[in-house]
Amino acid sequence: MNHDGWLVHRTVILCFIVFSVFLFCSVTADTNQNPKDEIVVYGIYPTSGDLAQKGIEGKAAASLAIENLKTVYADIGSDRTYSLNSTDISSDPDSALAAVKSLHESGVNLIIGTLSSAQLEAIKPYADSNGVVIVATGSSATSLTIPDDNIFRLNPDDSSEEAALNSLLQKENIGYVIPLVREDSWSNFQGETILNRSMKSLSSDEVVRYNASATDYKEIVSRLDSLVGSALDREDKSSVAVLAFTFDDIIPIMEEASSSAYPNLSLVQWIGTDGNTFGQKLLKSEKAADFADQRKFSGYTLTLVDLFSSKIPLQMKEKIGYEPDGYAFSAYEAADIAAQVLSMHGSQEAKQLKEALVSVIEKYHGISGSMSINAAGDKTRASYGFFTLEKDSSGNFVWKNIGDWMKWADSAVPSVRNPDNVDAWYPVNSS
């Protein structure tokens, strides 16, 4: 990493300040803010439960974005300052809704956060009917891809994940999967729609579903073992895989699956998705990590393709102890964008906030490059990394990159690359 990327980012922010001042002076808005006011960005983050890692990372990323923005303004001699007012929530959808209601009742109408699709689904009716604008990262369910609502998602939806997943399955030579699906809006969409459309028709008897609040996985794992056994009666084991649509609950599931009571589960590969790939807790569970390593566990997650040098990933690594996945960097951009919107527009009306958001996003160039959103307010550029587990020189499990997938724009043909030649991108083979 070098300083050039940060200088580019700083230059963009300075240019945007000039634009913001011009727009602020030319638009009449009912506001009690002035250039010396503190701009407060409000966010909600799950810091407990199965979403805790992504919530903690998102909160840290948003905090870093505000710190960097404060530094930029201090460097140019401005008295304006920024802060992040974050609310810790659980992984439960009702916890997210309660936080949004509380903030709205205190006068806040622009809220950022790291949220699952189930949480965003719980928030959406209230946000739409009460003029609350949500800028979220972490949710990708296509069921929430709805134009003209109050939800903006600064990560791509599952239509991109479908293609990335198919590329990973092709790379791993997997032709038959047994889905393990956590019961929520994201996993249900993935387990049914994606697989039915892109691989084969699945009956309800071919999908292992479990309640998101489950704590005992014996019955679930036993059924999974039985379905894998049935698949092995018809298919070569090298082409069969368990496909896990889970969050950090993959850890107790793998710990249970490692028992000799489930002999079929040790014969096939396991494939992960962005709810469990790159998880730090999995690396620290000796039993689950050993099982994942033995089963060649490979998965995908949103990543930050290094299009230009930036010191932000290094800052994030210093802040939380490791470099997170792309959802954290999207959370960084969400805080940066929200701060700029609040700087240029004092109105708290949803219509004006949404117009300002679109205006900022159209001109925004952040750590992931230029940004664009579709009619539903979802980010169009998508980049996913493929990862597996391996042991480092100290004998500790780490995530190893085994490939990358990129869709440069909504209408673009996706490309893939191998980690041994990061400058060579190839069109995705759709056959």
C-alpha positions as CSV (number, residue, x, y, z in Angstrom):
1,M,0.0,0.0,0.0
2,N,1.2,3.5,-0.6
3,H,0.0,7.1,0.1
4,D,-1.1,7.8,-3.5
5,G,-4.6,6.2,-3.1
6,W,-5.3,8.2,0.1
7,L,-4.2,11.4,-1.7
8,V,-6.6,10.6,-4.5
9,H,-9.4,9.9,-2.0
10,R,-8.6,13.2,-0.2
11,T,-8.5,15.2,-3.4
12,V,-11.9,13.8,-4.3
13,I,-13.3,14.8,-0.9
14,L,-11.9,18.3,-1.3
15,C,-13.4,18.7,-4.7
16,F,-16.7,17.5,-3.3
17,I,-16.6,20.1,-0.5
18,V,-16.5,22.8,-3.1
19,F,-19.4,21.3,-4.9
20,S,-21.3,20.9,-1.7
21,V,-20.8,24.5,-0.6
22,F,-22.1,25.7,-4.0
23,L,-25.1,23.4,-3.9
24,F,-25.8,24.3,-0.3
25,C,-25.8,28.0,-1.1
26,S,-27.9,27.6,-4.2
27,V,-30.7,25.4,-2.7
28,T,-33.1,26.8,-0.1
29,A,-33.4,24.4,2.7
30,D,-34.9,24.7,6.2
31,T,-31.8,23.9,8.3
32,N,-30.3,24.8,11.6
33,Q,-26.9,23.7,10.5
34,N,-24.0,26.0,9.8
35,P,-20.4,25.4,8.6
36,K,-19.2,25.1,12.2
37,D,-21.8,22.6,13.3
38,E,-21.0,19.0,14.2
39,I,-22.3,16.6,11.6
40,V,-23.6,13.4,13.3
41,V,-24.0,10.2,11.3
42,Y,-26.2,7.7,12.9
43,G,-25.7,4.0,12.5
44,I,-26.9,0.6,13.8
45,Y,-24.7,-2.5,13.9
46,P,-25.3,-6.1,15.2
47,T,-22.5,-6.8,17.7
48,S,-23.8,-10.0,19.1
49,G,-25.2,-13.3,17.7
50,D,-24.4,-14.8,14.3
51,L,-24.0,-11.4,12.6
52,A,-21.5,-10.1,15.1
53,Q,-18.4,-10.3,13.0
54,K,-19.9,-8.3,10.1
55,G,-21.5,-5.8,12.5
56,I,-18.3,-5.2,14.4
57,E,-16.4,-4.8,11.2
58,G,-19.0,-2.4,9.8
59,K,-19.0,-0.3,12.9
60,A,-15.2,-0.1,12.9
61,A,-15.2,0.8,9.2
62,A,-17.8,3.6,9.6
63,S,-15.8,4.9,12.5
64,L,-12.7,5.0,10.5
65,A,-14.4,6.8,7.6
66,I,-15.6,9.5,10.0
67,E,-12.1,9.8,11.6
68,N,-10.5,10.3,8.1
69,L,-13.2,12.8,7.1
70,K,-12.5,14.8,10.3
71,T,-8.8,14.8,9.4
72,V,-9.4,16.1,5.9
73,Y,-11.5,19.0,7.3
74,A,-8.9,19.8,10.0
75,D,-6.1,19.8,7.4
76,I,-7.9,22.6,5.4
77,G,-8.5,24.6,8.5
78,S,-12.3,24.0,8.8
79,D,-14.0,24.2,12.1
80,R,-16.6,21.6,11.0
81,T,-16.4,18.3,12.7
82,Y,-18.0,14.9,12.3
83,S,-19.0,12.1,14.6
84,L,-20.5,8.6,14.4
85,N,-23.4,7.9,16.8
86,S,-23.7,4.1,16.7
87,T,-26.2,1.8,18.3
88,D,-25.4,-1.7,19.1
89,I,-28.1,-4.2,18.3
90,S,-28.4,-8.0,18.3
91,S,-28.7,-10.2,15.2
92,D,-32.5,-10.4,15.7
93,P,-34.7,-8.5,13.1
94,D,-36.8,-7.0,15.9
95,S,-33.7,-5.5,17.5
96,A,-32.9,-3.6,14.3
97,L,-36.5,-2.3,14.0
98,A,-36.5,-1.1,17.6
99,A,-33.3,0.8,17.0
100,V,-34.7,2.5,13.8
101,K,-37.9,3.5,15.6
102,S,-35.9,4.9,18.6
103,L,-33.6,7.0,16.3
104,H,-36.5,8.2,14.2
105,E,-38.5,9.3,17.3
106,S,-35.5,11.4,18.3
107,G,-35.6,13.2,15.0
108,V,-33.1,11.1,12.9
109,N,-34.2,10.3,9.3
110,L,-31.0,9.1,7.7
111,I,-29.5,5.9,9.2
112,I,-26.7,3.8,8.0
113,G,-25.8,0.3,9.2
114,T,-24.7,-3.3,8.6
115,L,-27.9,-5.3,8.3
116,S,-29.0,-8.8,7.2
117,S,-31.7,-9.1,4.7
118,A,-34.0,-10.3,7.4
119,Q,-33.3,-7.2,9.5
120,L,-33.8,-4.9,6.5
121,E,-37.0,-6.7,5.7
122,A,-38.3,-6.0,9.2
123,I,-37.2,-2.3,9.0
124,K,-38.5,-1.5,5.5
125,P,-42.3,-1.0,6.1
126,Y,-41.6,1.4,9.0
127,A,-38.9,3.3,7.0
128,D,-41.0,3.7,3.9
129,S,-44.1,4.9,5.8
130,N,-42.2,7.2,8.2
131,G,-39.8,8.9,5.8
132,V,-36.7,7.2,7.2
133,V,-33.9,6.7,4.6
134,I,-31.7,3.6,5.3
135,V,-28.2,3.2,3.7
136,A,-27.3,-0.4,4.3
137,T,-24.6,-2.9,3.7
138,G,-24.7,-6.6,4.3
139,S,-28.1,-7.3,2.8
140,S,-28.3,-8.8,-0.7
141,A,-31.7,-10.6,-1.0
142,T,-33.2,-9.8,-4.4
143,S,-36.6,-9.7,-2.8
144,L,-35.6,-6.3,-1.4
145,T,-34.6,-5.0,-4.9
146,I,-37.5,-2.5,-5.0
147,P,-37.4,0.8,-6.9
148,D,-38.4,4.1,-5.3
149,D,-38.4,2.9,-1.7
150,N,-36.3,4.4,1.1
151,I,-33.7,1.6,1.1
152,F,-30.2,2.1,-0.5
153,R,-27.8,-0.9,-0.4
154,L,-24.1,-0.1,-1.1
155,N,-23.4,-3.7,-2.1
156,P,-24.8,-5.7,-5.0
157,D,-27.8,-8.0,-4.7
158,D,-28.0,-11.7,-5.2
159,S,-28.3,-11.6,-8.9
160,S,-24.5,-11.1,-8.9
161,E,-24.0,-13.7,-6.2
162,E,-25.7,-16.3,-8.4
163,A,-23.2,-15.9,-11.1
164,A,-20.3,-15.8,-8.7
165,L,-21.5,-18.9,-7.0
166,N,-21.8,-20.7,-10.4
167,S,-18.3,-19.7,-11.3
168,L,-17.0,-21.1,-8.0
169,L,-18.9,-24.4,-8.5
170,Q,-17.4,-24.7,-12.0
171,K,-13.9,-24.0,-10.6
172,E,-14.4,-26.8,-8.0
173,N,-16.0,-29.2,-10.6
174,I,-19.2,-29.5,-8.5
175,G,-22.2,-30.6,-10.4
176,Y,-24.6,-31.7,-7.6
177,V,-25.2,-29.9,-4.4
178,I,-27.2,-30.6,-1.2
179,P,-28.2,-27.1,0.1
180,L,-28.1,-26.4,3.9
181,V,-30.4,-23.4,4.3
182,R,-30.9,-21.1,7.3
183,E,-34.5,-20.0,7.4
184,D,-34.4,-16.3,6.7
185,S,-35.2,-14.0,3.7
186,W,-31.6,-14.1,2.3
187,S,-31.0,-17.9,2.6
188,N,-34.5,-18.8,1.4
189,F,-34.0,-16.8,-1.7
190,Q,-30.6,-18.3,-2.3
191,G,-31.6,-21.9,-1.5
192,E,-34.7,-21.8,-3.8
193,T,-34.4,-19.3,-6.6
194,I,-30.7,-19.4,-7.4
195,L,-30.4,-23.1,-7.3
196,N,-33.7,-23.8,-9.1
197,R,-32.7,-21.4,-11.9
198,S,-29.1,-22.1,-12.3
199,M,-28.5,-25.7,-11.4
200,K,-31.4,-28.1,-11.1
201,S,-35.0,-28.2,-9.9
202,L,-35.0,-28.9,-6.1
203,S,-37.9,-30.4,-4.2
204,S,-38.5,-29.5,-0.6
205,D,-37.1,-33.0,0.3
206,E,-33.7,-32.1,-1.2
207,V,-33.1,-29.0,0.9
208,V,-32.1,-29.2,4.6
209,R,-33.7,-26.2,6.3
210,Y,-33.2,-25.1,9.9
211,N,-34.6,-22.4,12.1
212,A,-32.3,-19.4,12.6
213,S,-32.8,-19.7,16.4
214,A,-31.7,-23.3,16.5
215,T,-29.0,-24.3,19.1
216,D,-29.0,-28.1,18.7
217,Y,-28.0,-29.3,15.2
218,K,-28.0,-33.1,15.7
219,E,-31.3,-33.6,13.8
220,I,-30.3,-31.1,11.0
221,V,-26.9,-32.7,10.5
222,S,-28.4,-36.2,10.6
223,R,-30.8,-35.3,7.8
224,L,-27.9,-33.7,5.8
225,D,-25.9,-36.9,6.1
226,S,-28.8,-38.9,4.9
227,L,-29.3,-36.7,1.8
228,V,-25.6,-36.8,1.0
229,G,-25.7,-40.6,1.2
230,S,-28.5,-40.7,-1.2
231,A,-26.7,-38.4,-3.6
232,L,-23.6,-40.6,-3.4
233,D,-25.6,-43.6,-4.6
234,R,-26.1,-41.8,-7.9
235,E,-23.2,-39.4,-8.3
236,D,-19.4,-39.5,-8.1
237,K,-18.3,-38.1,-4.7
238,S,-15.9,-35.7,-6.4
239,S,-18.8,-33.8,-8.0
240,V,-21.0,-33.7,-4.9
241,A,-20.9,-30.9,-2.3
242,V,-22.8,-29.6,0.7
243,L,-23.7,-25.9,-0.1
244,A,-24.1,-23.9,3.1
245,F,-26.3,-20.8,3.2
246,T,-25.5,-19.9,6.8
247,F,-23.8,-17.3,9.0
248,D,-21.5,-18.1,11.9
249,D,-23.8,-21.0,12.8
250,I,-21.7,-22.9,10.3
251,I,-19.3,-23.4,13.3
252,P,-21.5,-25.6,15.5
253,I,-22.9,-27.3,12.4
254,M,-19.4,-28.3,11.3
255,E,-18.4,-29.3,14.9
256,E,-21.4,-31.6,15.0
257,A,-20.7,-32.9,11.4
258,S,-17.2,-33.9,12.3
259,S,-18.6,-36.8,14.5
260,S,-18.2,-40.3,13.1
261,A,-22.0,-40.6,13.5
262,Y,-22.3,-38.9,10.1
263,P,-20.0,-40.9,7.8
264,N,-21.3,-39.4,4.5
265,L,-20.4,-35.8,5.4
266,S,-16.7,-36.6,5.5
267,L,-16.8,-37.9,1.9
268,V,-17.8,-34.7,0.0
269,Q,-16.6,-31.2,-0.3
270,W,-18.3,-28.3,1.5
271,I,-19.0,-25.0,-0.3
272,G,-19.6,-21.7,1.6
273,T,-21.4,-18.5,0.8
274,D,-20.8,-14.9,1.8
275,G,-22.5,-15.4,5.2
276,N,-19.8,-17.8,6.4
277,T,-16.7,-17.3,4.1
278,F,-13.9,-15.3,5.6
279,G,-15.3,-15.7,9.1
280,Q,-12.7,-15.2,11.8
281,K,-14.5,-17.3,14.4
282,L,-14.4,-20.4,12.1
283,L,-10.6,-20.1,12.0
284,K,-10.4,-20.1,15.8
285,S,-12.6,-23.2,16.3
286,E,-10.2,-26.1,16.2
287,K,-12.8,-28.8,15.5
288,A,-14.7,-26.8,12.9
289,A,-11.6,-25.5,11.1
290,D,-10.1,-29.0,11.0
291,F,-13.3,-30.3,9.5
292,A,-13.5,-27.4,7.0
293,D,-9.9,-28.0,6.0
294,Q,-10.4,-31.8,5.5
295,R,-13.5,-31.1,3.4
296,K,-11.8,-28.5,1.2
297,F,-14.2,-25.9,2.3
298,S,-14.3,-23.2,-0.3
299,G,-16.6,-20.2,-0.5
300,Y,-17.0,-16.7,-1.8
301,T,-17.5,-13.3,-0.3
302,L,-17.6,-9.6,-1.3
303,T,-14.1,-8.2,-1.7
304,L,-12.4,-5.0,-2.5
305,V,-10.6,-5.4,-5.8
306,D,-7.4,-3.3,-5.5
307,L,-8.1,-1.1,-8.5
308,F,-5.8,1.6,-7.2
309,S,-3.5,1.8,-4.2
310,S,-5.2,2.9,-0.9
311,K,-4.2,2.9,2.7
312,I,-7.7,2.3,3.9
313,P,-7.3,-1.6,4.0
314,L,-4.2,-1.2,6.0
315,Q,-5.9,1.2,8.4
316,M,-8.8,-1.3,8.8
317,K,-6.3,-4.1,9.5
318,E,-4.7,-2.0,12.2
319,K,-8.0,-1.1,13.7
320,I,-9.6,-4.6,14.0
321,G,-6.5,-6.9,13.7
322,Y,-7.1,-8.3,10.3
323,E,-8.3,-7.2,6.8
324,P,-12.1,-7.7,6.6
325,D,-14.1,-8.6,3.5
326,G,-15.8,-6.2,1.1
327,Y,-18.9,-5.6,3.2
328,A,-16.8,-3.7,5.7
329,F,-15.3,-1.5,3.0
330,S,-18.9,-0.8,1.7
331,A,-19.7,0.2,5.3
332,Y,-16.8,2.7,5.1
333,E,-18.2,4.2,1.9
334,A,-21.7,4.3,3.5
335,A,-20.5,6.5,6.3
336,D,-18.5,8.7,4.0
337,I,-21.4,9.2,1.7
338,A,-23.9,9.8,4.5
339,A,-21.6,12.4,6.0
340,Q,-21.4,14.3,2.7
341,V,-25.1,14.2,2.3
342,L,-25.7,15.7,5.7
343,S,-23.0,18.3,5.0
344,M,-24.7,19.5,1.9
345,H,-28.3,19.2,2.9
346,G,-29.9,20.2,6.2
347,S,-33.3,19.0,5.3
348,Q,-34.5,15.7,7.0
349,E,-37.3,15.1,4.5
350,A,-37.0,11.7,2.8
351,K,-37.5,13.1,-0.7
352,Q,-34.7,15.6,-0.3
353,L,-32.4,13.1,1.4
354,K,-32.9,10.5,-1.4
355,E,-32.2,13.1,-4.0
356,A,-29.0,14.2,-2.2
357,L,-27.9,10.6,-1.8
358,V,-28.3,9.9,-5.5
359,S,-26.4,13.1,-6.4
360,V,-23.5,12.2,-4.1
361,I,-23.3,8.6,-5.2
362,E,-23.3,9.6,-8.9
363,K,-20.2,11.7,-8.3
364,Y,-18.6,9.5,-5.6
365,H,-15.2,7.8,-6.1
366,G,-14.3,5.8,-3.1
367,I,-12.0,3.0,-2.1
368,S,-13.8,0.6,-4.5
369,G,-13.6,3.1,-7.4
370,S,-16.5,4.9,-9.0
371,M,-19.9,4.0,-7.7
372,S,-23.2,3.5,-9.5
373,I,-26.6,2.3,-8.3
374,N,-29.6,0.8,-10.1
375,A,-33.2,2.0,-10.0
376,A,-33.6,0.1,-6.7
377,G,-30.8,1.9,-5.0
378,D,-28.4,-1.1,-5.1
379,K,-24.8,-1.0,-6.0
380,T,-24.2,-2.4,-9.5
381,R,-20.5,-3.1,-9.5
382,A,-19.8,-6.5,-7.9
383,S,-16.5,-8.2,-6.9
384,Y,-16.2,-11.5,-5.1
385,G,-13.2,-13.4,-3.9
386,F,-13.0,-17.2,-3.7
387,F,-11.3,-18.5,-0.5
388,T,-10.4,-21.7,1.2
389,L,-8.7,-22.5,4.5
390,E,-5.0,-23.3,4.9
391,K,-2.4,-23.3,7.7
392,D,0.3,-20.7,7.8
393,S,3.9,-21.2,8.8
394,S,2.9,-21.0,12.5
395,G,0.3,-23.7,12.1
396,N,-2.7,-21.4,12.4
397,F,-5.6,-21.5,9.9
398,V,-5.9,-18.5,7.6
399,W,-8.1,-17.7,4.6
400,K,-6.3,-18.2,1.2
401,N,-7.5,-16.5,-1.9
402,I,-8.0,-19.0,-4.8
403,G,-9.6,-16.7,-7.4
404,D,-11.7,-13.5,-8.0
405,W,-14.9,-12.7,-9.8
406,M,-15.9,-9.2,-11.1
407,K,-18.8,-7.6,-12.8
408,W,-17.8,-4.1,-13.7
409,A,-21.3,-2.8,-14.4
410,D,-24.9,-3.9,-14.5
411,S,-24.8,-4.9,-18.2
412,A,-21.2,-6.1,-18.3
413,V,-20.0,-9.6,-18.9
414,P,-18.4,-10.9,-15.7
415,S,-14.7,-11.7,-15.5
416,V,-12.6,-14.0,-13.4
417,R,-8.9,-14.2,-12.5
418,N,-6.5,-16.5,-10.7
419,P,-4.4,-15.2,-7.8
420,D,-1.2,-16.2,-9.6
421,N,-1.9,-13.6,-12.3
422,V,-3.8,-10.7,-10.8
423,D,-3.6,-8.6,-14.0
424,A,-5.2,-11.2,-16.2
425,W,-9.0,-11.1,-16.2
426,Y,-11.0,-13.5,-18.4
427,P,-14.6,-13.5,-19.4
428,V,-16.7,-16.0,-17.4
429,N,-17.4,-19.3,-19.2
430,S,-21.2,-19.5,-19.1
431,S,-21.3,-23.1,-20.5
